[in-house]
Amino acid sequence: HIFGVIAYRRYHPTRGLFPKWKFHYDIEKDRYICPNKQTLTYSTTDRKGYRSYKSNPEICSSCPLLENCTKSKNHQKVITRHVWEDYKEKIRRNRLSVSGKTLYKKRKEKIERSFADSKQLHGLRYCRLRGKRNVSEQVL
C-alpha cells in the first residue's frame, strides 16, 4: 500500500520516426500494434529484462508508413518492453495524479536539499578515491 512517485527521464525518440507510445500494447495477447494496424509479436527476453517485439519484415516492406517507422535495412521494427513495465506505468500514473503532483513538489524540499547540503557542507562534491568501498570510507 505504498503510493510511489518517482522522478522521470525525458524520452527523446529518433527524429522522423514514430515514438514508442504510437504503438499500442495489447495486454491480453502480449503484442504491440503499429499505427498501420499490424502486429509486433514477442521474440525474446534479454538478460536485463527487456522483452523484444518484432514486426514481420515481409509485411513492413510494403507498408506506406515504413519511412516513419524504422530505418533498418531488413524492414523490421523492434520494440523493447521491460518485464516490470506494468509497474512503471502505474508509478507514472501516480506521478501525474493530483496527489502525486503534490507529493512530487516536496521532493525538492526534502531529497534534493539533503544532497545539496552533503555536497556543499560535507565535502561530498568530489571523491578522491574510486570504488564503492573507498568512497564509503571517505563519507564516514
N, CA, C and O atoms as a GROMACS GRO file, in nm:
protein
  560
    1HIS      N    1   0.082  -0.121   0.000
    1HIS     CA    2   0.000   0.000   0.000
    1HIS      C    3   0.086   0.126   0.000
    1HIS      O    4   0.054   0.224   0.068
    2ILE      N    5   0.194   0.125  -0.076
    2ILE     CA    6   0.281   0.242  -0.087
    2ILE      C    7   0.244   0.317  -0.214
    2ILE      O    8   0.233   0.258  -0.322
    3PHE      N    9   0.226   0.447  -0.200
    3PHE     CA   10   0.195   0.533  -0.315
    3PHE      C   11   0.327   0.586  -0.369
    3PHE      O   12   0.380   0.685  -0.318
    4GLY      N   13   0.379   0.522  -0.473
    4GLY     CA   14   0.509   0.559  -0.527
    4GLY      C   15   0.502   0.674  -0.624
    4GLY      O   16   0.417   0.677  -0.713
    5VAL      N   17   0.593   0.770  -0.608
    5VAL     CA   18   0.610   0.880  -0.702
    5VAL      C   19   0.759   0.892  -0.726
    5VAL      O   20   0.834   0.931  -0.636
    6ILE      N   21   0.802   0.860  -0.846
    6ILE     CA   22   0.944   0.855  -0.876
    6ILE      C   23   0.975   0.952  -0.989
    6ILE      O   24   0.892   0.976  -1.077
    7ALA      N   25   1.094   1.010  -0.985
    7ALA     CA   26   1.137   1.103  -1.089
    7ALA      C   27   1.137   1.034  -1.224
    7ALA      O   28   1.142   0.912  -1.233
    8TYR      N   29   1.131   1.113  -1.328
    8TYR     CA   30   1.124   1.059  -1.462
    8TYR      C   31   1.235   1.116  -1.548
    8TYR      O   32   1.291   1.222  -1.519
    9ARG      N   33   1.264   1.045  -1.654
    9ARG     CA   34   1.360   1.094  -1.754
    9ARG      C   35   1.280   1.128  -1.879
    9ARG      O   36   1.184   1.060  -1.914
   10ARG      N   37   1.322   1.234  -1.943
   10ARG     CA   38   1.255   1.272  -2.066
   10ARG      C   39   1.296   1.176  -2.176
   10ARG      O   40   1.413   1.142  -2.192
   11TYR      N   41   1.197   1.133  -2.250
   11TYR     CA   42   1.218   1.037  -2.358
   11TYR      C   43   1.245   1.114  -2.487
   11TYR      O   44   1.164   1.198  -2.527
   12HIS      N   45   1.357   1.086  -2.553
   12HIS     CA   46   1.393   1.155  -2.677
   12HIS      C   47   1.395   1.053  -2.791
   12HIS      O   48   1.498   0.990  -2.815
   13PRO      N   49   1.283   1.037  -2.861
   13PRO     CA   50   1.282   0.941  -2.972
   13PRO      C   51   1.364   0.992  -3.091
   13PRO      O   52   1.397   1.111  -3.098
   14THR      N   53   1.397   0.903  -3.181
   14THR     CA   54   1.472   0.939  -3.301
   14THR      C   55   1.385   1.029  -3.388
   14THR      O   56   1.268   0.999  -3.414
   15ARG      N   57   1.443   1.138  -3.434
   15ARG     CA   58   1.366   1.232  -3.516
   15ARG      C   59   1.320   1.166  -3.645
   15ARG      O   60   1.396   1.095  -3.712
   16GLY      N   61   1.194   1.191  -3.680
   16GLY     CA   62   1.139   1.139  -3.804
   16GLY      C   63   1.076   1.002  -3.792
   16GLY      O   64   1.007   0.957  -3.883
   17LEU      N   65   1.099   0.934  -3.680
   17LEU     CA   66   1.041   0.801  -3.661
   17LEU      C   67   0.931   0.806  -3.555
   17LEU      O   68   0.932   0.893  -3.467
   18PHE      N   69   0.837   0.713  -3.564
   18PHE     CA   70   0.730   0.705  -3.465
   18PHE      C   71   0.788   0.675  -3.328
   18PHE      O   72   0.872   0.586  -3.315
   19PRO      N   73   0.746   0.748  -3.223
   19PRO     CA   74   0.790   0.712  -3.088
   19PRO      C   75   0.719   0.585  -3.041
   19PRO      O   76   0.621   0.541  -3.101
   20LYS      N   77   0.769   0.528  -2.934
   20LYS     CA   78   0.715   0.402  -2.883
   20LYS      C   79   0.568   0.414  -2.843
   20LYS      O   80   0.492   0.318  -2.857
   21TRP      N   81   0.528   0.532  -2.794
   21TRP     CA   82   0.390   0.547  -2.747
   21TRP      C   83   0.290   0.549  -2.861
   21TRP      O   84   0.169   0.545  -2.836
   22LYS      N   85   0.334   0.555  -2.986
   22LYS     CA   86   0.242   0.546  -3.100
   22LYS      C   87   0.200   0.401  -3.125
   22LYS      O   88   0.103   0.376  -3.197
   23PHE      N   89   0.272   0.308  -3.067
   23PHE     CA   90   0.240   0.167  -3.082
   23PHE      C   91   0.158   0.123  -2.960
   23PHE      O   92   0.199   0.147  -2.846
   24HIS      N   93   0.044   0.061  -2.984
   24HIS     CA   94  -0.045   0.020  -2.875
   24HIS      C   95  -0.007  -0.119  -2.825
   24HIS      O   96   0.014  -0.211  -2.904
   25TYR      N   97   0.002  -0.133  -2.692
   25TYR     CA   98   0.035  -0.263  -2.634
   25TYR      C   99  -0.093  -0.336  -2.598
   25TYR      O  100  -0.176  -0.283  -2.523
   26ASP      N  101  -0.111  -0.457  -2.650
   26ASP     CA  102  -0.226  -0.541  -2.621
   26ASP      C  103  -0.188  -0.637  -2.509
   26ASP      O  104  -0.110  -0.731  -2.530
   27ILE      N  105  -0.243  -0.612  -2.389
   27ILE     CA  106  -0.205  -0.691  -2.271
   27ILE      C  107  -0.248  -0.836  -2.283
   27ILE      O  108  -0.172  -0.927  -2.249
   28GLU      N  109  -0.370  -0.859  -2.331
   28GLU     CA  110  -0.424  -0.995  -2.337
   28GLU      C  111  -0.342  -1.086  -2.429
   28GLU      O  112  -0.317  -1.202  -2.395
   29LYS      N  113  -0.300  -1.034  -2.543
   29LYS     CA  114  -0.228  -1.117  -2.640
   29LYS      C  115  -0.078  -1.095  -2.638
   29LYS      O  116  -0.005  -1.156  -2.716
   30ASP      N  117  -0.029  -1.008  -2.548
   30ASP     CA  118   0.114  -0.980  -2.532
   30ASP      C  119   0.178  -0.947  -2.666
   30ASP      O  120   0.266  -1.019  -2.715
   31ARG      N  121   0.133  -0.837  -2.725
   31ARG     CA  122   0.186  -0.793  -2.853
   31ARG      C  123   0.167  -0.643  -2.867
   31ARG      O  124   0.089  -0.582  -2.794
   32TYR      N  125   0.237  -0.583  -2.961
   32TYR     CA  126   0.220  -0.442  -2.994
   32TYR      C  127   0.148  -0.432  -3.127
   32TYR      O  128   0.160  -0.520  -3.213
   33ILE      N  129   0.073  -0.324  -3.144
   33ILE     CA  130   0.003  -0.298  -3.270
   33ILE      C  131   0.054  -0.164  -3.322
   33ILE      O  132   0.049  -0.063  -3.252
   34CYS      N  133   0.102  -0.164  -3.445
   34CYS     CA  134   0.162  -0.043  -3.504
   34CYS      C  135   0.053   0.051  -3.554
   34CYS      O  136  -0.064   0.013  -3.560
   35PRO      N  137   0.089   0.175  -3.590
   35PRO     CA  138  -0.010   0.269  -3.642
   35PRO      C  139  -0.080   0.222  -3.769
   35PRO      O  140  -0.187   0.272  -3.802
   36ASN      N  141  -0.021   0.127  -3.841
   36ASN     CA  142  -0.083   0.073  -3.962
   36ASN      C  143  -0.162  -0.056  -3.931
   36ASN      O  144  -0.197  -0.130  -4.023
   37LYS      N  145  -0.190  -0.081  -3.804
   37LYS     CA  146  -0.270  -0.195  -3.756
   37LYS      C  147  -0.205  -0.332  -3.779
   37LYS      O  148  -0.275  -0.432  -3.786
   38GLN      N  149  -0.073  -0.336  -3.791
   38GLN     CA  150  -0.001  -0.463  -3.800
   38GLN      C  151   0.054  -0.498  -3.662
   38GLN      O  152   0.073  -0.410  -3.578
   39THR      N  153   0.079  -0.626  -3.639
   39THR     CA  154   0.122  -0.670  -3.506
   39THR      C  155   0.273  -0.690  -3.499
   39THR      O  156   0.338  -0.729  -3.596
   40LEU      N  157   0.326  -0.661  -3.382
   40LEU     CA  158   0.464  -0.692  -3.348
   40LEU      C  159   0.457  -0.799  -3.240
   40LEU      O  160   0.410  -0.772  -3.130
   41THR      N  161   0.504  -0.918  -3.270
   41THR     CA  162   0.491  -1.030  -3.177
   41THR      C  163   0.616  -1.044  -3.092
   41THR      O  164   0.724  -0.998  -3.127
   42TYR      N  165   0.597  -1.111  -2.978
   42TYR     CA  166   0.707  -1.134  -2.884
   42TYR      C  167   0.813  -1.220  -2.949
   42TYR      O  168   0.783  -1.318  -3.017
   43SER      N  169   0.941  -1.181  -2.927
   43SER     CA  170   1.052  -1.256  -2.983
   43SER      C  171   1.136  -1.322  -2.874
   43SER      O  172   1.148  -1.444  -2.869
   44THR      N  173   1.195  -1.240  -2.786
   44THR     CA  174   1.283  -1.294  -2.683
   44THR      C  175   1.297  -1.194  -2.568
   44THR      O  176   1.256  -1.079  -2.580
   45THR      N  177   1.356  -1.240  -2.458
   45THR     CA  178   1.385  -1.154  -2.344
   45THR      C  179   1.536  -1.158  -2.320
   45THR      O  180   1.596  -1.265  -2.315
   46ASP      N  181   1.597  -1.038  -2.306
   46ASP     CA  182   1.741  -1.036  -2.284
   46ASP      C  183   1.772  -1.048  -2.134
   46ASP      O  184   1.680  -1.055  -2.052
   47ARG      N  185   1.899  -1.049  -2.099
   47ARG     CA  186   1.941  -1.068  -1.960
   47ARG      C  187   1.905  -0.951  -1.870
   47ARG      O  188   1.897  -0.967  -1.748
   48LYS      N  189   1.883  -0.834  -1.928
   48LYS     CA  190   1.848  -0.716  -1.849
   48LYS      C  191   1.697  -0.706  -1.824
   48LYS      O  192   1.653  -0.613  -1.756
   49GLY      N  193   1.620  -0.797  -1.875
   49GLY     CA  194   1.476  -0.800  -1.851
   49GLY      C  195   1.393  -0.729  -1.956
   49GLY      O  196   1.276  -0.699  -1.931
   50TYR      N  197   1.449  -0.701  -2.072
   50TYR     CA  198   1.375  -0.635  -2.178
   50TYR      C  199   1.322  -0.738  -2.276
   50TYR      O  200   1.397  -0.819  -2.330
   51ARG      N  201   1.191  -0.734  -2.299
   51ARG     CA  202   1.126  -0.824  -2.394
   51ARG      C  203   1.125  -0.757  -2.530
   51ARG      O  204   1.091  -0.639  -2.541
   52SER      N  205   1.163  -0.828  -2.634
   52SER     CA  206   1.167  -0.773  -2.770
   52SER      C  207   1.044  -0.816  -2.847
   52SER      O  208   1.003  -0.932  -2.843
   53TYR      N  209   0.985  -0.720  -2.917
   53TYR     CA  210   0.870  -0.745  -3.003
   53TYR      C  211   0.909  -0.704  -3.144
   53TYR      O  212   0.953  -0.591  -3.166
   54LYS      N  213   0.893  -0.796  -3.240
   54LYS     CA  214   0.939  -0.770  -3.376
   54LYS      C  215   0.824  -0.781  -3.475
   54LYS      O  216   0.731  -0.860  -3.459
   55SER      N  217   0.833  -0.697  -3.578
   55SER     CA  218   0.732  -0.699  -3.683
   55SER      C  219   0.772  -0.800  -3.790
   55SER      O  220   0.884  -0.851  -3.792
   56ASN      N  221   0.678  -0.827  -3.878
   56ASN     CA  222   0.704  -0.917  -3.990
   56ASN      C  223   0.765  -0.834  -4.103
   56ASN      O  224   0.697  -0.746  -4.157
   57PRO      N  225   0.890  -0.859  -4.142
   57PRO     CA  226   0.954  -0.776  -4.244
   57PRO      C  227   0.888  -0.784  -4.381
   57PRO      O  228   0.898  -0.690  -4.460
   58GLU      N  229   0.821  -0.894  -4.411
   58GLU     CA  230   0.754  -0.908  -4.541
   58GLU      C  231   0.636  -0.812  -4.551
   58GLU      O  232   0.610  -0.755  -4.657
   59ILE      N  233   0.565  -0.795  -4.440
   59ILE     CA  234   0.451  -0.702  -4.439
   59ILE      C  235   0.501  -0.558  -4.434
   59ILE      O  236   0.448  -0.471  -4.502
   60CYS      N  237   0.604  -0.534  -4.354
   60CYS     CA  238   0.657  -0.398  -4.336
   60CYS      C  239   0.723  -0.343  -4.462
   60CYS      O  240   0.723  -0.221  -4.483
   61SER      N  241   0.778  -0.429  -4.546
   61SER     CA  242   0.847  -0.380  -4.665
   61SER      C  243   0.752  -0.309  -4.762
   61SER      O  244   0.796  -0.223  -4.838
   62SER      N  245   0.624  -0.344  -4.759
   62SER     CA  246   0.527  -0.279  -4.847
   62SER      C  247   0.438  -0.178  -4.774
   62SER      O  248   0.340  -0.130  -4.830
   63CYS      N  249   0.471  -0.147  -4.651
   63CYS     CA  250   0.390  -0.055  -4.570
   63CYS      C  251   0.414   0.090  -4.614
   63CYS      O  252   0.528   0.128  -4.639
   64PRO      N  253   0.307   0.172  -4.626
   64PRO     CA  254   0.325   0.312  -4.664
   64PRO      C  255   0.389   0.397  -4.554
   64PRO      O  256   0.438   0.507  -4.582
   65LEU      N  257   0.389   0.348  -4.430
   65LEU     CA  258   0.446   0.422  -4.317
   65LEU      C  259   0.587   0.376  -4.282
   65LEU      O  260   0.640   0.413  -4.176
   66LEU      N  261   0.649   0.298  -4.368
   66LEU     CA  262   0.779   0.239  -4.337
   66LEU      C  263   0.886   0.344  -4.306
   66LEU      O  264   0.964   0.325  -4.213
   67GLU      N  265   0.890   0.453  -4.381
   67GLU     CA  266   0.992   0.555  -4.360
   67GLU      C  267   0.977   0.624  -4.224
   67GLU      O  268   1.075   0.674  -4.169
   68ASN      N  269   0.854   0.628  -4.170
   68ASN     CA  270   0.829   0.688  -4.040
   68ASN      C  271   0.841   0.587  -3.927
   68ASN      O  272   0.833   0.624  -3.810
   69CYS      N  273   0.861   0.462  -3.960
   69CYS     CA  274   0.861   0.356  -3.860
   69CYS      C  275   1.002   0.308  -3.824
   69CYS      O  276   1.038   0.304  -3.706
   70THR      N  277   1.081   0.272  -3.923
   70THR     CA  278   1.213   0.215  -3.895
   70THR      C  279   1.312   0.250  -4.006
   70THR      O  280   1.273   0.277  -4.120
   71LYS      N  281   1.439   0.249  -3.970
   71LYS     CA  282   1.546   0.271  -4.068
   71LYS      C  283   1.625   0.144  -4.093
   71LYS      O  284   1.727   0.147  -4.160
   72SER      N  285   1.578   0.032  -4.039
   72SER     CA  286   1.653  -0.093  -4.053
   72SER      C  287   1.651  -0.141  -4.198
   72SER      O  288   1.554  -0.121  -4.270
   73LYS      N  289   1.760  -0.204  -4.239
   73LYS     CA  290   1.773  -0.250  -4.377
   73LYS      C  291   1.687  -0.371  -4.407
   73LYS      O  292   1.652  -0.395  -4.523
   74ASN      N  293   1.653  -0.448  -4.304
   74ASN     CA  294   1.568  -0.565  -4.327
   74ASN      C  295   1.419  -0.532  -4.309
   74ASN      O  296   1.336  -0.623  -4.309
   75HIS      N  297   1.386  -0.404  -4.293
   75HIS     CA  298   1.247  -0.356  -4.283
   75HIS      C  299   1.173  -0.419  -4.166
   75HIS      O  300   1.056  -0.457  -4.179
   76GLN      N  301   1.238  -0.430  -4.052
   76GLN     CA  302   1.175  -0.490  -3.935
   76GLN      C  303   1.181  -0.391  -3.818
   76GLN      O  304   1.288  -0.341  -3.784
   77LYS      N  305   1.067  -0.365  -3.759
   77LYS     CA  306   1.059  -0.277  -3.642
   77LYS      C  307   1.074  -0.362  -3.516
   77LYS      O  308   1.012  -0.468  -3.504
   78VAL      N  309   1.157  -0.316  -3.423
   78VAL     CA  310   1.178  -0.386  -3.296
   78VAL      C  311   1.147  -0.289  -3.184
   78VAL      O  312   1.201  -0.178  -3.179
   79ILE      N  313   1.059  -0.330  -3.093
   79ILE     CA  314   1.024  -0.251  -2.975
   79ILE      C  315   1.060  -0.333  -2.852
   79ILE      O  316   1.035  -0.453  -2.847
   80THR      N  317   1.119  -0.267  -2.753
   80THR     CA  318   1.152  -0.337  -2.629
   80THR      C  319   1.061  -0.289  -2.517
   80THR      O  320   1.023  -0.172  -2.512
   81ARG      N  321   1.028  -0.380  -2.428
   81ARG     CA  322   0.941  -0.352  -2.314
   81ARG      C  323   0.998  -0.427  -2.194
   81ARG      O  324   1.022  -0.547  -2.201
   82HIS      N  325   1.019  -0.356  -2.085
   82HIS     CA  326   1.075  -0.420  -1.966
   82HIS      C  327   0.971  -0.509  -1.900
   82HIS      O  328   0.851  -0.483  -1.911
   83VAL      N  329   1.016  -0.613  -1.832
   83VAL     CA  330   0.924  -0.707  -1.768
   83VAL      C  331   0.846  -0.638  -1.655
   83VAL      O  332   0.740  -0.687  -1.616
   84TRP      N  333   0.898  -0.527  -1.603
   84TRP     CA  334   0.828  -0.454  -1.497
   84TRP      C  335   0.756  -0.331  -1.551
   84TRP      O  336   0.719  -0.242  -1.474
   85GLU      N  337   0.734  -0.324  -1.681
   85GLU     CA  338   0.674  -0.205  -1.743
   85GLU      C  339   0.535  -0.174  -1.688
   85GLU      O  340   0.498  -0.057  -1.678
   86ASP      N  341   0.458  -0.275  -1.651
   86ASP     CA  342   0.325  -0.251  -1.593
   86ASP      C  343   0.336  -0.169  -1.465
   86ASP      O  344   0.257  -0.078  -1.442
   87TYR      N  345   0.434  -0.203  -1.382
   87TYR     CA  346   0.454  -0.130  -1.257
   87TYR      C  347   0.506   0.012  -1.284
   87TYR      O  348   0.470   0.106  -1.214
   88LYS      N  349   0.592   0.024  -1.384
   88LYS     CA  350   0.644   0.156  -1.420
   88LYS      C  351   0.531   0.247  -1.469
   88LYS      O  352   0.530   0.367  -1.440
   89GLU      N  353   0.436   0.191  -1.543
   89GLU     CA  354   0.321   0.270  -1.590
   89GLU      C  355   0.232   0.311  -1.472
   89GLU      O  356   0.176   0.421  -1.472
   90LYS      N  357   0.219   0.222  -1.374
   90LYS     CA  358   0.140   0.256  -1.255
   90LYS      C  359   0.203   0.374  -1.180
   90LYS      O  360   0.133   0.465  -1.138
   91ILE      N  361   0.334   0.370  -1.164
   91ILE     CA  362   0.406   0.479  -1.098
   91ILE      C  363   0.394   0.608  -1.179
   91ILE      O  364   0.382   0.716  -1.122
   92ARG      N  365   0.398   0.596  -1.310
   92ARG     CA  366   0.383   0.712  -1.398
   92ARG      C  367   0.245   0.776  -1.380
   92ARG      O  368   0.232   0.899  -1.374
   93ARG      N  369   0.143   0.691  -1.370
   93ARG     CA  370   0.006   0.743  -1.345
   93ARG      C  371  -0.002   0.809  -1.209
   93ARG      O  372  -0.068   0.912  -1.194
   94ASN      N  373   0.064   0.752  -1.108
   94ASN     CA  374   0.066   0.813  -0.974
   94ASN      C  375   0.128   0.952  -0.980
   94ASN      O  376   0.075   1.046  -0.919
   95ARG      N  377   0.238   0.966  -1.053
   95ARG     CA  378   0.307   1.095  -1.060
   95ARG      C  379   0.221   1.201  -1.128
   95ARG      O  380   0.229   1.319  -1.093
   96LEU      N  381   0.138   1.161  -1.223
   96LEU     CA  382   0.054   1.256  -1.296
   96LEU      C  383  -0.079   1.285  -1.227
   96LEU      O  384  -0.154   1.372  -1.272
   97SER      N  385  -0.111   1.212  -1.120
   97SER     CA  386  -0.235   1.238  -1.047
   97SER      C  387  -0.220   1.363  -0.960
   97SER      O  388  -0.109   1.414  -0.943
   98VAL      N  389  -0.330   1.413  -0.907
   98VAL     CA  390  -0.328   1.535  -0.826
   98VAL      C  391  -0.244   1.514  -0.700
   98VAL      O  392  -0.160   1.598  -0.667
   99SER      N  393  -0.266   1.404  -0.630
   99SER     CA  394  -0.190   1.380  -0.508
   99SER      C  395  -0.043   1.350  -0.540
   99SER      O  396   0.045   1.383  -0.461
  100GLY      N  397  -0.016   1.290  -0.657
  100GLY     CA  398   0.121   1.264  -0.696
  100GLY      C  399   0.197   1.392  -0.727
  100GLY      O  400   0.315   1.403  -0.695
  101LYS      N  401   0.131   1.488  -0.790
  101LYS     CA  402   0.195   1.616  -0.820
  101LYS      C  403   0.227   1.691  -0.691
  101LYS      O  404   0.333   1.754  -0.680
  102THR      N  405   0.137   1.684  -0.595
  102THR     CA  406   0.162   1.749  -0.466
  102THR      C  407   0.282   1.686  -0.395
  102THR      O  408   0.368   1.756  -0.341
  103LEU      N  409   0.286   1.554  -0.396
  103LEU     CA  410   0.396   1.482  -0.333
  103LEU      C  411   0.528   1.504  -0.406
  103LEU      O  412   0.633   1.513  -0.342
  104TYR      N  413   0.524   1.513  -0.537
  104TYR     CA  414   0.646   1.532  -0.616
  104TYR      C  415   0.708   1.669  -0.592
  104TYR      O  416   0.830   1.684  -0.598
  105LYS      N  417   0.625   1.768  -0.564
  105LYS     CA  418   0.676   1.902  -0.535
  105LYS      C  419   0.760   1.904  -0.408
  105LYS      O  420   0.852   1.985  -0.395
  106LYS      N  421   0.729   1.817  -0.314
  106LYS     CA  422   0.804   1.811  -0.188
  106LYS      C  423   0.942   1.749  -0.206
  106LYS      O  424   1.027   1.759  -0.117
  107ARG      N  425   0.964   1.685  -0.320
  107ARG     CA  426   1.092   1.621  -0.348
  107ARG      C  427   1.206   1.721  -0.340
  107ARG      O  428   1.310   1.692  -0.280
  108LYS      N  429   1.188   1.839  -0.398
  108LYS     CA  430   1.297   1.938  -0.398
  108LYS      C  431   1.327   1.990  -0.259
  108LYS      O  432   1.440   2.031  -0.231
  109GLU      N  433   1.228   1.988  -0.171
  109GLU     CA  434   1.249   2.037  -0.035
  109GLU      C  435   1.316   1.932   0.053
  109GLU      O  436   1.395   1.966   0.141
  110LYS      N  437   1.286   1.807   0.031
  110LYS     CA  438   1.336   1.700   0.119
  110LYS      C  439   1.461   1.632   0.062
  110LYS      O  440   1.569   1.641   0.121
  111ILE      N  441   1.446   1.566  -0.050
  111ILE     CA  442   1.555   1.483  -0.102
  111ILE      C  443   1.665   1.566  -0.164
  111ILE      O  444   1.782   1.553  -0.128
  112GLU      N  445   1.628   1.651  -0.258
  112GLU     CA  446   1.730   1.729  -0.329
  112GLU      C  447   1.806   1.821  -0.234
  112GLU      O  448   1.925   1.844  -0.254
  113ARG      N  449   1.741   1.873  -0.134
  113ARG     CA  450   1.806   1.961  -0.038
  113ARG      C  451   1.914   1.886   0.041
  113ARG      O  452   2.022   1.941   0.065
  114SER      N  453   1.885   1.762   0.080
  114SER     CA  454   1.984   1.686   0.157
  114SER      C  455   2.106   1.654   0.071
  114SER      O  456   2.219   1.655   0.121
  115PHE      N  457   2.087   1.626  -0.058
  115PHE     CA  458   2.200   1.603  -0.147
  115PHE      C  459   2.282   1.730  -0.163
  115PHE      O  460   2.405   1.726  -0.164
  116ALA      N  461   2.213   1.843  -0.176
  116ALA     CA  462   2.284   1.971  -0.192
  116ALA      C  463   2.366   2.003  -0.067
  116ALA      O  464   2.479   2.049  -0.077
  117ASP      N  465   2.309   1.978   0.051
  117ASP     CA  466   2.382   2.002   0.176
  117ASP      C  467   2.504   1.910   0.186
  117ASP      O  468   2.612   1.954   0.228
  118SER      N  469   2.489   1.785   0.147
  118SER     CA  470   2.601   1.691   0.152
  118SER      C  471   2.714   1.736   0.062
  118SER      O  472   2.832   1.729   0.099
  119LYS      N  473   2.679   1.783  -0.056
  119LYS     CA  474   2.782   1.828  -0.150
  119LYS      C  475   2.850   1.955  -0.102
  119LYS      O  476   2.972   1.966  -0.105
  120GLN      N  477   2.770   2.050  -0.057
  120GLN     CA  478   2.823   2.182  -0.024
  120GLN      C  479   2.891   2.187   0.113
  120GLN      O  480   2.999   2.244   0.128
  121LEU      N  481   2.828   2.126   0.214
  121LEU     CA  482   2.873   2.142   0.351
  121LEU      C  483   2.962   2.030   0.403
  121LEU      O  484   3.038   2.049   0.498
  122HIS      N  485   2.953   1.912   0.340
  122HIS     CA  486   3.025   1.796   0.393
  122HIS      C  487   3.132   1.743   0.298
  122HIS      O  488   3.182   1.632   0.317
  123GLY      N  489   3.166   1.820   0.197
  123GLY     CA  490   3.277   1.782   0.109
  123GLY      C  491   3.251   1.662   0.021
  123GLY      O  492   3.345   1.590  -0.014
  124LEU      N  493   3.128   1.640  -0.016
  124LEU     CA  494   3.098   1.523  -0.099
  124LEU      C  495   3.072   1.561  -0.246
  124LEU      O  496   3.009   1.485  -0.319
  125ARG      N  497   3.121   1.675  -0.286
  125ARG     CA  498   3.106   1.714  -0.426
  125ARG      C  499   3.193   1.627  -0.515
  125ARG      O  500   3.151   1.587  -0.624
  126TYR      N  501   3.314   1.597  -0.471
  126TYR     CA  502   3.407   1.512  -0.545
  126TYR      C  503   3.461   1.404  -0.453
  126TYR      O  504   3.475   1.426  -0.332
  127CYS      N  505   3.492   1.289  -0.509
  127CYS     CA  506   3.554   1.181  -0.432
  127CYS      C  507   3.700   1.171  -0.473
  127CYS      O  508   3.734   1.178  -0.591
  128ARG      N  509   3.787   1.154  -0.375
  128ARG     CA  510   3.930   1.140  -0.404
  128ARG      C  511   3.963   1.001  -0.454
  128ARG      O  512   4.057   0.983  -0.532
  129LEU      N  513   3.886   0.902  -0.410
  129LEU     CA  514   3.916   0.763  -0.443
  129LEU      C  515   3.805   0.704  -0.530
  129LEU      O  516   3.696   0.759  -0.539
  130ARG      N  517   3.834   0.590  -0.592
  130ARG     CA  518   3.738   0.521  -0.677
  130ARG      C  519   3.690   0.394  -0.608
  130ARG      O  520   3.761   0.337  -0.525
  131GLY      N  521   3.572   0.351  -0.642
  131GLY     CA  522   3.517   0.227  -0.590
  131GLY      C  523   3.424   0.250  -0.473
  131GLY      O  524   3.438   0.346  -0.398
  132LYS      N  525   3.329   0.159  -0.459
  132LYS     CA  526   3.226   0.173  -0.355
  132LYS      C  527   3.286   0.171  -0.215
  132LYS      O  528   3.248   0.251  -0.130
  133ARG      N  529   3.379   0.081  -0.191
  133ARG     CA  530   3.440   0.067  -0.059
  133ARG      C  531   3.518   0.194  -0.020
  133ARG      O  532   3.506   0.244   0.092
  134ASN      N  533   3.598   0.245  -0.112
  134ASN     CA  534   3.678   0.362  -0.084
  134ASN      C  535   3.593   0.487  -0.065
  134ASN      O  536   3.623   0.570   0.021
  135VAL      N  537   3.489   0.502  -0.144
  135VAL     CA  538   3.400   0.616  -0.130
  135VAL      C  539   3.326   0.609   0.005
  135VAL      O  540   3.305   0.711   0.070
  136SER      N  541   3.286   0.488   0.045
  136SER     CA  542   3.220   0.472   0.175
  136SER      C  543   3.313   0.516   0.290
  136SER      O  544   3.269   0.579   0.386
  137GLU      N  545   3.442   0.482   0.278
  137GLU     CA  546   3.537   0.526   0.381
  137GLU      C  547   3.550   0.677   0.384
  137GLU      O  548   3.559   0.736   0.491
  138GLN      N  549   3.551   0.740   0.268
  138GLN     CA  550   3.563   0.886   0.263
  138GLN      C  551   3.440   0.951   0.326
  138GLN      O  552   3.453   1.051   0.397
  139VAL      N  553   3.322   0.898   0.300
  139VAL     CA  554   3.199   0.954   0.356
  139VAL      C  555   3.198   0.941   0.508
  139VAL      O  556   3.154   1.032   0.578
  140LEU      N  557   3.246   0.828   0.558
  140LEU     CA  558   3.246   0.807   0.702
  140LEU      C  559   3.353   0.891   0.769
  140LEU      O  560   3.368   0.887   0.891
   0.00000   0.00000   0.00000
